[in-house]
Amino acid sequence: MANIKHLQANDGRAFDAFGQTISFKAEPEDTGDSLFLFEHWMPPTLGVPAHTERNYEAFYVIEGTLEVEEDGERYGLGTGEFLSLRPGVVHALHNPGPGITRILTLASPGSQHARFFSTVAEPIEDPSNPPVPDGPTDFERMATVGRECGIEFLAPPEPKEAAEAG
C-alpha cells in the first residue's frame, strides 16, 4: 500500500457498466479495503436497480441530478449534495436528466464492490467518452455476480401487461 496515490483528471481504471461509466479512484488494495472510491458517470434515464449490500455507501453529486429511492421515499440530489446509506438499506439510483450525472461514490469496505464492477463490466480507455449501450441490461448476470459480491438486486417489476394477464 503506497503512502500517496495521485491521479490526473480522467485517470484510474474505468469500466462500462451497462452504459454507465465507473472510474476507480481509491481502490480497496490502496486502502487496506477500508474504502473504495469511484466516479460514476450516469447518462440521462439510466440508473441502478433496487438492491441491498453489506457495506456502507455514500454519494456526492459532482454534476447533474441524482434520484435515490430508499424504502419508498425519493431523494433528489443536485450538484454539491450528499447522501449516505447504512448496510442493508434497499435503494435504487436514477438520473432523471436532462444531462449527464456525475457522482463520487464511496463504499466501505470496498473489495466486494470493486470486484463486482471489474467482473460484470467491460474495461474502457477513456471514461469521459464511454461506449453507447448496445442493448438491454443482462439483469440475470448482474444479479448473479452481485450476489457473489454481497449485493442483492431485487427482481425488476414485471411489465404491466404480464402482471395483468397472470
Order of alpha helices (4+ residues) and beta strands (2+ residues): beta-beta-alpha-beta-beta-beta-beta-beta-beta-beta-beta-alpha-beta-alpha-beta-alpha
